[in-house]
């Protein structure tokens, strides 16, 4: 069985967000899509994962700003 996405053995994250910050921001926002994105991307991820996630370009850009 082949593993996909974050579960592939050759998966190398590019961004390592501050999990406590992401959770704190998720609790403060009223935007449900933004809250979901913050919680989904509180763990190490690649830029391609974020861009291919289906979130709006505005939310993708905000996540990138927060995590860089």
Residue frames as a rotation matrix with the C-alpha (Angstrom) as fourth column:
UNK 1
0.583 0.812 0.000 0.00
0.812 -0.583 0.000 0.00
0.000 0.000 -1.000 0.00
UNK 2
-0.414 -0.693 0.590 1.33
0.671 -0.670 -0.317 3.43
0.615 0.264 0.743 -0.94
UNK 3
-0.041 0.354 -0.934 1.03
0.865 -0.455 -0.210 6.19
-0.500 -0.817 -0.288 1.61
UNK 4
0.122 0.191 0.974 -0.20
0.787 -0.617 0.022 9.59
0.605 0.763 -0.225 0.47
UNK 5
0.643 0.227 0.731 0.35
-0.012 -0.952 0.307 13.20
0.766 -0.206 -0.609 1.50
UNK 6
0.327 -0.491 0.808 1.70
-0.881 -0.468 0.072 13.78
0.342 -0.735 -0.585 4.97
UNK 7
0.685 0.020 0.728 1.96
-0.461 0.786 0.412 10.03
-0.564 -0.618 0.548 5.54
UNK 8
0.856 -0.479 -0.195 4.46
0.036 0.432 -0.901 9.37
0.516 0.764 0.387 2.76
UNK 9
0.654 -0.666 -0.359 7.83
0.681 0.311 0.663 8.38
-0.330 -0.678 0.657 4.10
UNK 10
-0.370 -0.826 0.425 9.55
0.926 -0.365 0.099 10.90
0.074 0.430 0.900 1.82
UNK 11
0.616 0.674 0.407 7.35
0.597 -0.737 0.318 13.80
0.514 0.047 -0.857 2.95
UNK 12
-0.457 -0.815 -0.356 9.55
0.885 -0.376 -0.276 16.79
0.091 -0.441 0.893 3.81
UNK 13
0.619 0.738 -0.268 7.72
0.768 -0.640 0.010 19.78
-0.165 -0.212 -0.963 5.34
UNK 14
-0.175 -0.634 0.754 8.85
0.695 -0.622 -0.361 23.28
0.697 0.461 0.549 4.37
UNK 15
-0.239 0.217 0.946 6.99
-0.449 -0.889 0.091 25.28
0.861 -0.403 0.310 7.01
UNK 16
-0.437 0.024 -0.899 6.92
0.700 0.636 -0.323 24.59
0.564 -0.771 -0.295 10.75
UNK 17
0.041 0.542 0.839 4.21
-0.114 -0.832 0.543 26.78
0.993 -0.118 0.028 12.31
UNK 18
-0.925 -0.200 0.323 3.91
-0.309 -0.098 -0.946 27.72
0.221 -0.975 0.028 15.95
UNK 19
-0.549 0.743 -0.382 1.08
0.526 0.663 0.532 25.43
0.649 0.091 -0.755 17.03
UNK 20
-0.357 0.416 -0.836 0.09
0.844 -0.240 -0.479 27.50
-0.400 -0.877 -0.266 20.07
UNK 21
-0.772 0.038 -0.635 -0.11
-0.195 -0.964 0.179 30.66
-0.605 0.262 0.751 17.95
UNK 22
-0.849 0.459 -0.263 -2.24
-0.203 0.176 0.963 28.96
0.489 0.871 -0.056 15.31
UNK 23
-0.392 0.726 -0.565 -4.64
0.825 0.550 0.134 27.61
0.407 -0.413 -0.814 17.95
UNK 24
-0.472 0.158 -0.867 -4.86
0.566 -0.700 -0.436 30.99
-0.676 -0.696 0.241 19.64
UNK 25
-0.865 0.125 -0.486 -5.63
-0.410 -0.735 0.540 32.76
-0.290 0.666 0.687 16.37
UNK 26
-0.734 0.622 -0.272 -8.24
0.198 0.580 0.790 30.12
0.650 0.526 -0.549 15.50
UNK 27
-0.317 0.617 -0.720 -10.04
0.946 0.159 -0.281 30.83
-0.059 -0.770 -0.635 18.78
UNK 28
-0.530 0.017 -0.848 -10.03
0.268 -0.945 -0.186 34.57
-0.805 -0.325 0.497 18.10
UNK 29
-0.952 0.104 -0.287 -11.44
-0.304 -0.424 0.853 34.60
-0.033 0.900 0.435 14.56
UNK 30
-0.135 0.975 0.179 -15.10
-0.410 0.109 -0.906 34.55
-0.902 -0.195 0.385 13.61
UNK 31
0.146 0.097 -0.985 -14.34
-0.987 0.081 -0.138 33.39
0.067 0.992 0.108 10.05
UNK 32
0.658 0.214 0.722 -15.10
-0.424 0.897 0.121 29.66
-0.622 -0.386 0.681 10.06
UNK 33
0.939 -0.343 0.006 -13.05
0.183 0.487 -0.854 28.92
0.291 0.803 0.520 6.92
UNK 34
0.240 -0.885 0.399 -10.05
-0.532 -0.464 -0.708 30.78
0.812 -0.042 -0.582 8.33
UNK 35
0.254 -0.069 0.965 -10.43
-0.936 0.235 0.263 28.98
-0.245 -0.970 -0.005 11.67
UNK 36
0.916 0.138 0.376 -10.48
-0.060 0.976 -0.211 25.62
-0.396 0.171 0.902 9.91
UNK 37
0.722 -0.691 0.041 -7.39
0.079 0.023 -0.997 26.52
0.688 0.722 0.071 7.86
UNK 38
0.149 -0.672 0.726 -5.50
-0.861 -0.449 -0.238 27.65
0.486 -0.590 -0.645 10.96
UNK 39
0.372 0.057 0.927 -6.22
-0.725 0.641 0.251 24.37
-0.580 -0.765 0.280 12.70
UNK 40
0.976 0.012 0.217 -5.49
0.122 0.798 -0.590 22.25
-0.180 0.602 0.778 9.62
UNK 41
0.531 -0.816 0.229 -2.15
0.282 -0.085 -0.956 23.95
0.799 0.572 0.185 9.05
UNK 42
0.770 -0.271 0.578 -0.89
-0.633 -0.445 0.634 24.10
0.086 -0.854 -0.514 12.65
UNK 43
0.590 -0.577 0.565 1.41
0.166 0.772 0.614 21.17
-0.790 -0.268 0.552 11.90
UNK 44
-0.434 -0.831 -0.346 4.43
-0.250 -0.258 0.933 21.12
-0.865 0.492 -0.096 9.54
UNK 45
0.575 0.658 0.485 3.37
0.381 0.309 -0.871 21.35
-0.724 0.686 -0.073 5.90
UNK 46
-0.577 -0.698 0.424 4.60
0.717 -0.183 0.673 22.19
-0.392 0.692 0.606 2.42
UNK 47
-0.653 0.308 -0.691 3.58
-0.380 -0.923 -0.052 25.26
-0.655 0.229 0.721 0.46
UNK 48
-0.810 0.354 -0.468 2.06
-0.366 0.318 0.875 22.99
0.458 0.880 -0.128 -2.19
UNK 49
-0.650 0.600 -0.467 -0.16
0.744 0.628 -0.228 21.36
0.156 -0.496 -0.854 0.48
UNK 50
-0.438 0.461 -0.772 -1.50
0.342 -0.708 -0.618 24.79
-0.831 -0.535 0.153 1.41
UNK 51
-0.668 0.135 -0.732 -1.95
-0.616 -0.652 0.443 26.02
-0.417 0.746 0.518 -2.15
UNK 52
-0.731 0.376 -0.569 -3.73
-0.266 0.611 0.746 22.81
0.628 0.697 -0.347 -3.16
UNK 53
-0.942 0.308 -0.133 -5.95
0.251 0.383 -0.889 22.74
-0.223 -0.871 -0.438 -0.06
UNK 54
-0.305 0.879 0.367 -8.93
0.818 0.044 0.573 24.46
0.488 0.475 -0.733 -1.69
UNK 55
0.105 0.297 -0.949 -8.93
0.775 -0.622 -0.109 27.46
-0.623 -0.724 -0.296 0.62
UNK 56
0.926 0.292 0.241 -9.43
0.378 -0.724 -0.577 30.89
0.006 0.625 -0.781 -0.92
UNK 57
0.192 -0.909 0.369 -6.29
0.615 -0.182 -0.767 32.77
0.765 0.374 0.524 -2.04
UNK 58
0.270 -0.037 0.962 -6.82
-0.508 -0.854 0.110 35.31
0.818 -0.518 -0.249 0.76
UNK 59
0.902 0.101 0.419 -6.75
-0.419 0.436 0.796 32.60
-0.103 -0.894 0.436 3.42
UNK 60
0.705 -0.708 0.043 -3.73
0.681 0.659 -0.318 30.92
0.197 0.253 0.947 1.83
UNK 61
0.079 -0.685 0.724 -1.88
0.223 -0.696 -0.682 34.25
0.972 0.215 0.098 1.89
UNK 62
0.496 0.166 0.852 -2.84
-0.712 -0.485 0.508 34.89
0.497 -0.859 -0.122 5.53
UNK 63
0.981 -0.167 0.099 -1.61
0.085 0.827 0.556 31.45
-0.175 -0.537 0.826 6.60
UNK 64
0.412 -0.877 0.247 1.67
0.750 0.172 -0.639 32.07
0.518 0.448 0.728 4.77
UNK 65
0.154 -0.314 0.937 2.07
-0.249 -0.930 -0.270 35.47
0.956 -0.191 -0.221 6.47
UNK 66
0.755 0.238 0.611 1.46
-0.634 0.028 0.773 33.98
0.167 -0.971 0.172 9.91
UNK 67
0.932 -0.308 0.190 3.83
0.221 0.900 0.375 31.06
-0.287 -0.307 0.907 9.45
UNK 68
0.446 -0.819 0.362 6.80
0.626 -0.004 -0.780 32.87
0.639 0.574 0.511 7.95
